[in-house]
């Protein structure tokens, strides 16, 4: 044993060391470290301990000294070592962040990890780590569209009010169309689904033209009134309105929420609306797409304080919707 090193193993330390050696779940590095100390305590020489453990002389001296200063706990942990790769300077990280906020080189739409690594002269993992720390995601873009409709706020309040608190004795319908629906049919019949086998269909198909779906969604009970028609004009839209008129019980006010598509504002459509006074049209703001974003509006309204989302309705009326007073606008 090296000069100046003394290994004194008491009964408690010996029990712990023997337990480490005997335990089948102990890491092997802990096992041979404990054996070095136990063999040293038995009075064996350095050469004999080296022969039995297969370790070098410097390794024996290191763990004998560690046990002398820190006990058994010192054998169970490794001291931290500096990384073999020097950490990136702060200036490199700042340069990567600054480059990420500039236009990508060439004709690429955004910075990729490989392109940034090449431009900054660092590894791809380093670029990803810097982006993650600074919350940068150059591959993601959040889309937005601002409506320029001067009546945006009144229309918004009117439509959201209808969705949140529909008028009494009235029906609120969200109306929209889906045009150019491909009517496709497979060239051969497929096999049905059965245990152990999925359903089958041919890879090719036969076209049967296109169709247009007109649909009205009842926001109160989820019922859908739908019709498929060949074209997408004001004539077909008026026919769909006649279908709604026939299905809704007489005497019930109908509030229709729809976008600003041409057939919805055609002179003949307005003339039809004049002949049917129980219908009330509520147009969404230009580029607002409120009818398609009904769920998001309702979710935002549920998260708002009650005093800011209160919709005042005249329950004594046959169902005419009253918009929010101007004093509650935010």
C-alpha positions in Angstrom: 0.0 0.0 0.0 1.2 3.5 -0.8 2.9 5.4 2.0 0.5 7.6 3.9 -2.6 5.6 3.2 -4.2 3.6 5.9 -7.4 1.5 5.5 -9.3 0.8 8.7 -12.5 -1.1 8.1 -14.9 -1.3 11.1 -17.7 -3.9 11.4 -20.3 -1.7 9.9 -18.2 -0.8 6.9 -17.3 -4.5 6.4 -20.9 -5.5 6.4 -21.8 -2.9 3.8 -18.8 -3.8 1.6 -19.6 -7.5 1.8 -23.2 -6.8 1.0 -22.1 -4.9 -2.1 -19.9 -7.7 -3.3 -22.6 -10.4 -2.6 -25.5 -8.5 -4.2 -26.3 -9.6 -7.7 -27.8 -6.2 -8.6 -24.7 -4.2 -7.6 -22.9 -2.5 -10.5 -19.6 -4.2 -11.3 -17.6 -1.1 -10.7 -18.9 -1.0 -7.1 -18.1 -4.6 -6.7 -14.4 -4.4 -7.6 -14.0 -1.2 -5.6 -15.4 -2.9 -2.5 -13.1 -6.0 -3.1 -10.1 -3.7 -3.2 -10.9 -2.3 0.2 -11.7 -5.7 1.7 -8.5 -7.3 0.4 -6.5 -4.3 1.7 -8.1 -4.7 5.1 -7.0 -8.4 5.1 -3.4 -7.3 4.8 -2.7 -8.4 1.3 0.0 -6.7 -0.7 -0.5 -4.5 -3.7 0.7 -7.1 -6.2 -1.6 -9.7 -4.8 -4.6 -7.4 -4.9 -3.7 -6.5 -8.5 -3.6 -10.2 -9.4 -7.0 -10.9 -7.8 -8.9 -7.8 -9.1 -7.2 -7.3 -12.4 -6.7 -3.6 -11.8 -3.6 -1.4 -12.0 -1.5 -0.1 -9.2 -2.7 3.5 -9.7 -6.3 2.3 -9.6 -5.8 0.5 -6.3 -4.1 3.6 -4.7 -7.0 5.8 -6.0 -9.7 3.8 -4.3 -7.8 3.1 -1.2 -7.3 6.9 -0.7 -10.9 7.6 -1.6 -12.1 5.1 1.1 -9.7 6.6 3.7 -11.2 10.1 3.1 -14.9 9.4 2.3 -15.6 5.9 3.5 -18.0 3.5 1.8 -20.1 6.3 0.2 -17.0 7.5 -1.6 -16.8 4.2 -3.4 -20.3 4.4 -4.7 -20.0 7.7 -6.6 -17.7 9.0 -9.3 -16.3 12.5 -9.2 -17.4 14.8 -11.9 -15.0 15.2 -14.7 -14.8 18.1 -17.2 -16.3 17.3 -20.6 -13.8 16.3 -23.3 -15.5 18.8 -25.6 -15.3 22.5 -24.5 -18.7 24.2 -24.1 -19.8 26.5 -26.9 -19.0 30.2 -26.3 -21.9 32.5 -25.6 -21.2 34.4 -28.7 -21.8 31.3 -30.9 -25.3 30.8 -29.3 -26.1 34.5 -29.8 -25.0 34.2 -33.5 -27.2 31.2 -34.0 -30.2 33.0 -32.5 -29.6 36.1 -34.6 -29.2 34.0 -37.9 -32.4 32.1 -37.1 -34.4 35.3 -37.2 -33.0 36.3 -40.6 -34.1 34.9 -44.0 -32.7 31.5 -44.9 -30.1 31.3 -47.6 -30.9 30.4 -51.2 -34.5 29.5 -52.1 -35.3 27.6 -48.9 -38.4 28.7 -47.0 -36.8 28.5 -43.5 -33.7 27.5 -41.6 -33.1 23.8 -41.1 -30.9 22.3 -38.4 -28.4 21.1 -40.9 -28.2 24.4 -42.8 -27.7 26.3 -39.5 -25.1 23.9 -38.4 -23.2 24.4 -41.6 -23.5 28.2 -41.5 -22.5 28.4 -37.8 -19.8 25.8 -38.0 -21.2 23.7 -35.1 -22.9 20.3 -34.8 -26.6 19.7 -35.5 -27.2 18.7 -31.9 -25.7 22.0 -30.7 -28.1 23.9 -33.0 -31.1 21.9 -31.8 -30.1 22.5 -28.2 -29.7 26.3 -28.7 -33.1 26.4 -30.5 -34.7 24.4 -27.7 -33.3 26.7 -24.9 -34.4 29.9 -26.7 -37.8 28.5 -27.8 -37.1 28.8 -31.5 -39.0 26.7 -34.0 -38.2 28.0 -37.5 -40.1 25.2 -39.2 -43.4 26.4 -37.7 -45.5 29.3 -38.8 -48.7 30.6 -37.1 -51.2 31.9 -39.7 -53.4 34.9 -39.1 -55.9 37.0 -41.1 -57.3 40.3 -40.0 -60.7 41.3 -41.2 -61.1 44.7 -42.7 -64.9 44.8 -42.3 -65.9 48.1 -40.6 -68.8 46.2 -39.1 -66.6 43.5 -37.6 -67.4 44.2 -33.9 -71.2 44.4 -34.3 -71.3 41.2 -36.4 -69.0 39.4 -34.0 -71.2 40.3 -31.0 -74.3 39.4 -32.9 -73.2 35.9 -34.0 -71.3 35.0 -30.8 -74.4 36.0 -28.8 -76.5 33.7 -30.9 -74.1 30.8 -30.3 -73.7 31.3 -26.6 -77.4 32.0 -25.7 -79.8 31.2 -28.5 -83.1 33.1 -28.4 -86.2 31.5 -26.9 -88.7 29.9 -29.3 -86.3 30.2 -32.2 -83.8 28.1 -34.1 -80.2 29.1 -34.9 -78.8 27.4 -38.0 -75.2 27.6 -39.1 -75.3 27.3 -42.9 -72.5 26.5 -45.3 -71.8 24.7 -48.6 -69.1 22.3 -49.8 -68.8 22.4 -53.6 -66.9 20.3 -56.0 -67.3 17.0 -54.1 -65.9 14.2 -56.1 -68.5 11.4 -56.6 -66.2 8.4 -56.9 -66.9 4.7 -57.2 -64.4 1.8 -57.1 -64.0 -0.2 -60.3 -64.7 -3.5 -58.5 -66.5 -4.4 -55.3 -64.3 -4.9 -52.3 -64.4 -7.6 -49.5 -65.9 -6.7 -46.2 -64.1 -6.5 -42.9 -63.8 -9.8 -41.0 -61.7 -11.1 -38.0 -58.1 -11.3 -39.0 -58.6 -9.4 -42.3 -59.2 -5.7 -43.0 -61.6 -4.5 -45.6 -60.4 -4.3 -49.2 -60.9 -1.9 -52.1 -59.3 -1.4 -55.5 -56.7 1.2 -55.9 -58.4 2.8 -59.0 -61.8 4.4 -59.2 -64.4 5.7 -61.6 -65.5 9.3 -61.6 -69.2 10.2 -61.6 -69.0 14.0 -61.8 -69.2 16.4 -58.8 -71.9 17.4 -56.4 -72.4 20.3 -54.0 -73.5 19.8 -50.4 -75.7 22.4 -48.7 -75.9 21.9 -44.9 -77.6 23.7 -42.0 -76.4 22.8 -38.5 -78.8 23.4 -35.6 -76.5 24.7 -32.9 -78.9 23.8 -30.1 -79.5 20.1 -30.6 -76.9 19.2 -33.3 -79.4 18.2 -36.0 -78.2 18.7 -39.6 -80.4 19.5 -42.6 -78.5 18.7 -45.8 -79.1 18.5 -49.5 -76.9 17.6 -52.4 -77.3 19.5 -55.6 -75.6 19.6 -59.0 -74.5 23.3 -59.0 -73.7 26.0 -56.6 -75.8 29.0 -57.5 -78.5 31.2 -56.0 -81.2 29.0 -57.5 -79.9 26.0 -55.6 -79.5 28.0 -52.4 -83.1 29.2 -52.6 -84.2 25.5 -53.1 -82.2 24.7 -50.0 -83.9 27.5 -48.1 -87.3 26.1 -49.2 -86.2 22.7 -47.8 -85.4 24.3 -44.4 -88.7 26.1 -44.5 -90.5 22.8 -45.0 -88.7 21.0 -42.2 -88.8 23.7 -39.4 -92.2 23.8 -37.6 -94.4 26.7 -38.5 -94.3 29.7 -36.2 -90.7 29.2 -35.2 -88.2 32.1 -35.9 -85.1 30.9 -37.8 -81.8 32.7 -37.4 -79.4 31.7 -40.2 -75.7 32.4 -39.8 -73.9 32.3 -43.1 -70.8 33.8 -44.9 -70.6 36.4 -47.6 -70.7 34.1 -50.6 -72.4 35.6 -53.7 -75.6 33.5 -53.8 -76.3 34.4 -50.2 -76.7 38.1 -51.2 -78.2 37.7 -54.6 -81.2 40.0 -55.4 -83.4 37.0 -55.8 -82.2 35.6 -52.5 -83.0 38.9 -50.8 -86.4 38.9 -52.5 -87.1 35.4 -51.1 -86.0 36.6 -47.7 -88.5 39.4 -47.9 -91.3 36.9 -48.6 -90.4 34.8 -45.5 -90.3 37.2 -42.5 -89.5 34.4 -40.0 -86.0 34.1 -41.5 -83.3 36.4 -40.3 -79.8 36.3 -41.9 -76.7 37.0 -39.9 -73.6 37.5 -42.2 -70.2 36.8 -40.8 -67.6 39.6 -41.1 -65.6 39.7 -44.3 -62.8 37.1 -44.0 -64.0 36.4 -40.5 -65.1 32.8 -41.1 -67.0 32.9 -37.8 -69.4 30.1 -38.8 -66.5 27.7 -39.4 -64.8 28.8 -36.1 -67.8 28.3 -33.9 -66.0 25.9 -31.5 -63.1 28.2 -31.0 -65.4 31.2 -30.2 -67.4 29.2 -27.7 -64.2 28.0 -26.0 -62.9 31.5 -25.7 -66.3 32.7 -24.4 -66.3 29.9 -21.7 -62.9 31.1 -20.5 -64.0 34.8 -20.3 -65.4 36.3 -17.1 -69.2 36.1 -17.0 -69.7 39.9 -16.9 -67.9 40.2 -20.2 -69.8 37.5 -22.1 -73.3 38.1 -20.9 -75.8 38.1 -23.7 -79.0 40.0 -23.1 -82.1 38.5 -24.7 -85.7 39.7 -24.6 -87.4 36.5 -23.5 -90.9 38.0 -23.9 -90.3 38.4 -27.7 -91.1 35.5 -30.0 -87.3 34.9 -30.4 -85.8 38.1 -31.8 -82.1 38.2 -30.8 -80.9 41.3 -29.0 -77.2 42.1 -29.4 -75.0 43.1 -26.5 -75.2 46.7 -25.4 -72.4 48.9 -26.6 -71.2 49.6 -23.1 -70.0 46.0 -22.7 -67.7 46.1 -25.7 -64.1 45.3 -24.9 
